[in-house]
Amino acid sequence: MTPVLGSQLLLYAAIAIIALVVLIARYRINPFIVLTVVSIGLALAAQMPAKDIMAAYETGVGKTLGHIALVVALGTMLGKMMAESGGAERIALTLIDKFGEKNAHWAMVCIAFVCGLPLFFEVGFVLLIPIAFTVAKRAGVSMLLVGLPMVAGLSVVHGLVPPHPAAMLAVGEYGAQVGKTVFYAILVGVPTAIIAGPLFAKFIAPRIHLPAENPIALQFTERKASPRELPGFGTTILTILLPVFLMLLGGWANALTDKGSIMNNLLLFIGNSVIALLIATLVSFWTLGLARGFTRDDILKFTNECLAPTAAITLLVGAGGGLNRILIETGVTKEIIALSAEFQLSPLLLGWLLAVLMRVATGSATVAMTTAAGIVAPIALASGYPHPELLVLATGAGSLILSHVNDGGFWLVKEYFNMTVVQTLKTWTVLETLISVVAFVLTLGLAQLL
């Protein structure tokens, strides 16, 4: 059997990416099926022994899901408790009261940034959209002025900030410290969310004319919530930020305590993303559950029913890990490493570019980030890149670019905001691209300072 040349491998990989785009975006085939079929097709084209193909693919899926499945489950449970207790609504009402209705767009980006920490983008969107509708109606402004800052805040934390699954997987691939990654992600994420959120919304909202009536909005704005039934602002904030605080402690454990000491080991233990989320979820069962009058049966129901919607994204993440393993086993990754060395691409730029390609191909920020991180990690290791936390941010930034018709978030924003496809491209797609570019530029700037 004639060995496949390096140039052929890169050509096959390019064809695989194009196939992903066409099959998912044009023919609307299930992304999990497409990722699996394309992975197998690439392996066959690269003349990988047939008996080894599925073993490699399954290894990639298993390795990826081993950690992520735990993070997904616990994060979803924490988000569900926040939703059912009315914690998100309490945060919204408090911040809007402090900011004032005229500055509602600034309040919404803050709400989304905080509430989005333990939530998937789609979960956070559905959770906060009723608040956005209510605020827009109360303030008498365009839904875009309120809604775009909300989705900007959610998107930034989804792509950059642990404990989101993709960011956590990238942390593992690059060997980064979770605490430092969270700290740097907030440094980069806050100005990025401001630029792509309130500032962009202020610019684009007057230029996009939405229909006078939004049927979905009517379902929420006609409902009257009772603030007296909501949990306290301080309790809700402390519960949501608890896993972030614990991970920050774990990240700085060696700086705060002597290595190997009991306290050092304790901080490292509770700073583990799974343990931090587990602790916060258990705390939420009391603060947002039992203390709010929910029974143990209610909490059991919440934590059971919230897991079903995570199946699709979990499978997608696993399939992305399978494709990544095929890229490694076929030698495509080695060719990309050689090519990056020839063109002297920095690991930061390479991570961003590969995530961009996978994002455009699959429509999933999670798959884009996990796949790109798996490819770039050995390159960064070989080159001795000193700031793995910044690699997480660069890859996360690339994974958010150019959301279009193969991204579920695109259709979610379009339908809820009652926009046309063209209007969604002018608003949501541009917003996501702004986040990607601004976050990457700020990451590059941070790299110069470290």
N, C-alpha and C positions, 0 to 999 in steps of 0.2 A: 504494500500500500504506500503510495507516494505521500511523503509528509507535506502538510499544509504550510506554505510559506507565511512569514509574518505579515506581508502586505495582504495576502488572502484572508488571514484571520481578521485583520482590521476591516476589510471589505465586508466579510460576513457579519461582523459585529455591527457595522453601519446599516447593513440590510436588515438585521434583526431590530434595530432601533426604529427604522422606517416602518417595518412591519407592525411594530407595536403601535405606532401613531395611527397608521391606516386602519388596522383592525379594531382599535378601541374608539377612535374619533369618527372614522367614516362609516364603519359597519356596526358600531355600537355593540360589539361582542363583549361578554363579561371579562373584565380585566384580569381576574384570577386565571381563567381559562387561557386567555391570550398569553400571559406571562409564562404559564406552564408549557404551552405548545411551542412558543418561540424559543424558550430555553432548550427544549428537546431538539428542535430544528437546528439551532445553532450548534449544539453538541454533535449532531449527525453530520452537519456540513463540515465541521472541523475534524471529522474522522475520529472522534472519540469512540472507544470501544462500546458497542451497544449495551453490553452487560454492566458497564460502569456508569452509564448515564443517570439512571434513576437513583442509584446509590449516592452519587454526588449531589443530585438535586435534593434528595431527601435530607442529606447531611446539612445542606445550606438552609433548608426550611427549619429543621430541628434546632440548629444552632441559633438562628435568628429568633425563633419563638420561645426558646428556653427562658429568656429573661423578660422579653417584651410582653408575653402573655400575662405575667404577674403584674407588671406595671399597668397594663391596659385594664385588667380586672379591678384592681384596687382604685385606680384613678377614676374609673367609671362609677364605682360605688360611692366614692366621696362626692363626685359631681351630682349623683342622684339624690343624695341626702341634702345637698345644698338646694337642689331644685324643689324637692318635696316640702322642705321646711319653709321655703320662701326667703332663704338667705340672700339669694341674688337680688330679689326685689327690694329687700331691706337696704342693701348696699347702694342700689340705684337711687332709691328715694332719698337716702341720706346725702349722697354726693350731689344730686341735682339740687337739693335744698341748699347745700353749701355754695355750689357754683352759680346758681341762679339759672332760670330758664333760657336767658339770652346766651349763656355759655354752655348750653346743653351738649354741644359737640365735644367740648373739653371733658365734661363729666362722663360722656359715653365711652371715650377712649380709656379713661381711668377705670371705669367699671369693667370693661372688656379685658383690660390688661390684668386686673386682679382676679376676676372671676374665671378667666380663661386658663389660669395656671393649672388647675386639676382636670380640665375638660378637653375633650376632642373639639376641634373647630365646629363640626356639625352639631354636637351636643350644646356647646356654648351658644351657638347661633340661635338654635331653637329655644333655648332657655331665656336669652336676652331680647329676642325680637319683639315680644309683647311690650317690654319696657320701652324699646325704641319707638314703637308705634304710638304709645301713650304720650311719650315726651314730645314727639313731633307734633301731635295734635294739640297738646297743651300749649306749646310754644308757638304754634302757628307757622312752622317752617317746613321746608321740603324734607321728605323722609331721607333723602340722600345726605342732607347736612347732619343728621343724627345717626343714620345707619352706617355710612361709610367709616366714620371714626370707630364705630363698634366693631365692624369686621376687620378693620386695620389692627386694632388691639388684639383681637382673637387670633388673627393670622400670625402676628409677630411672635406671640408666646407659643403658638403651635409649632412654628418652625425653628425657633431659636432656644427656647428655655426648657431645661429639664424641670419636671419629670415627664414631659411629653415623650411618647415611645420612640419616635425617630431620633430625637436628640439624645435620649438615653442610650440607644443602640450605637449612635455615632461616638458617644463618650467611651463606650466599651471598645469599639473598633480602634479608636485613636489612642486609647490609654490615657484619657484626660481625667482630671479630677472634677467630680460633680460640683463641689462647692465653688471652685474657681470658674467653672463653666457658667453656673447660674449668675455669679457676680458679673462676669464679662458680658453675658447675654443681656442683663438688665442695663448695663452701661451703653450697649449698642442698641438694644431694643427700644428704650424709652424715646430717644430722639427720632428713631426710625418710625415709630408709631405716631409721633407728633406730626412729622412731615407727610406721611402717607395717609394720616387720618384727618384731624381737624383742618390742617392747612390745605391739603388737596381737596377736601370736601368743600371748603369755603370757596375754592376756585371753580370746581366743576359743577356744584349744585345749581347755580343760576343758569348754566348752559344746557342743562338736561331737563326737559319738561315732562313730568310724569302725568299720567291720567289723574283726573280730579278725584276719582274714587278708586280705592284699593279694596277689593272684596275680602282679602285675607285680613287686612288691617281692621275692618269692621268687627271681625270676630273677637278681637282683643280690646279695642278701644271702648266697646260698649260694656265690658265687664268692669265692675268696681271692686278693687281690692281693699281689704281692711288692714291698714298698717299695724293695728293693735295685735293682730294675729301673727305677726312676723317676729322672728328671733331678733335679738339685739345686734346692733352694728358691730360692736366690739367682739362679741362672741363669734359672729360669723367670720369676721376678718381673721381672728386668731386661729380658727379652725382651718380655714382655707390656706393660710400662709404657714401653718405648722410644718408640713413636709418640706417646704422650701427652706425654712429656718433650720430644720434638722440637717438637711443636706449641706447647707452652708457651714454648719458646725463641723460636719464630717470632713468637708473639704479643707478646713483650716485646723483640723485636729492636731497635726504635727507642729503647727506654729503656736498653738495655744497650750499644748501639753508636751511632756517628755515622751519620746517614742518608746513604745513598749510598756508604758505605765498602764495601770488599771483604767485611769480616766481617759487616756489616749485610745485604748481599745474600745472603751464604751462609746466615745464620740464617733469613732470609725464605724462601729456597729449600727448605732442609731442614724448615722449619716448615709448608710446604704439606701439607695432609692426605694427598694422594696420595703425595707423595715420602716423608713420614714413615712411612706404612704400607708403602710399597715397601721402604724401608730395613729396617724391622723384620721384614718377611716374608723378605727375603734373609738377615738375621741368623738368623732362626729355622730356616732350612734347615740351618745349621751347628749352632747350640746345641741345637735340639730334633730335629734330623734326623741329619746325618752324625756328629756327636759322640755320638749315642745308638746308633750302629750301623746306622742305616738307609742304604740305598744310594740312588744318584741315581734309579734306576728306582722305588724306593719313594716318594720325594718327588714324582716326576712323577705317579705314580698318585694320591697323596693330593691334589695340587693340581688334578688333572683331575676326579676324582670328586666333590670338594666343591662344584664350581660348579653342578652340575645342580639341587640343591635351592633355589638362590637365584633360579631363573628366575621362580617365581611372585611372590615379593615384589618383584622388579625390575619385572615387568610391572605390578603394582599401583601401585608408585610412579610409573611412567610414566603410567598411566591417570589417577592423581590430578593429575599435571601437565597432562594434556590437559583435564581438567575445569576446572582453574584458568584455563587459557587461554580456554576458552569463556566462563567467568564474566567475564573481562576484556573480550573482544571483543563480548559482547552488552550490556555496560554495567551488568551486575549489580554489579560491583565499585564503580563510580562511585556507584551508588545506596546501597550499604552505607557508602561514605565519607561521603556526604551525611547519611545517617541517623545515623552515629556522631558527626558534627559537631553535628547538631541536638540529640542527647541528651548531647553532651559526654562521650562515652566515651573513656577513655584508651586509647592503643594497647595497653598491657599487658592491660587488661581485655578489649578487643576480640579480641586474639590468643587469649586463653584461651577466651573464649566460642565463637568460631568453630571452634577446635580441638575443643572439647567437642561441638559439633553434628556435626562430621564424624566424630568418634570413635564417637558413638552410631549414626550413619548407616552407616558402612562397617565398623566393627569393627577397623579397622587404625590403630594409632597412627602409623605411618609416613605413610599417606595423609592422615590428619587433620592432622598437623603440616605436611606439605609444602603442602597445599592452603590451610590457614589462613595460613601464612607468605606465600604468593603474593598473597593478598588484602590482608593487613594492611601489607605492606611499603610500598606507595605511600602509604598513609595516614600511616605513621610518618615517611616521608620528607617528606611535605607539611607535617606538623606540626613537623618538626625535632626529633623525640624524640632525646635525647642518649645513650641507653644501649641500643644495638641488641642487645648481648649479653643483656640482661635480657628483651628481646622473645623471643629464642630460648628462654629458660627458661620464660617464661609460656606460650608456644605449646606447648612440649613438655609442660608440666604438664597443660594442657587435653587433650592428645592421649591421656592415659592414663586418663581418667575412665571409670567405669561400664562396665567390660568385661562383655559379656553374650554371648548365644548366637550372635551373628554374628562373634565374635572367636575365631580359632583357638587363642589362648592359653587361653581359657576351657575349651575341651574338653580341651586338653592337661593342664591342672591337674586337671580333674575325673577323667579316666581314670587318670592316674598316682597320684593321691591316693586313688582308689577312693571318691569321694564321689557323692552324688546332686546333681541340678541345684540343688535348694534349698540344700543345704550349700555348694555352690560359690558361689552368690550371696551367702551369708552370710559367706564367707571371702574368696575371690579377688576378687569384685566390690567388696566393701567395702574390701579392701586397696588396690585400684587407685584407688578414689575418694579414699581417705585420702591416697595419694601425690599425686594431682592437687591436692587442696585445700591440703594442707600445703605443697607445693612452691610453689604460687601465692602463698600468704600470706607465705612466707619471701622470695619474689622481690619482693613489694611492700615488705616491710620493708627489703630490701637497697637498693631504689630510693630509699627515704627517706634512707639513709645516704650514698649516692654523690653 
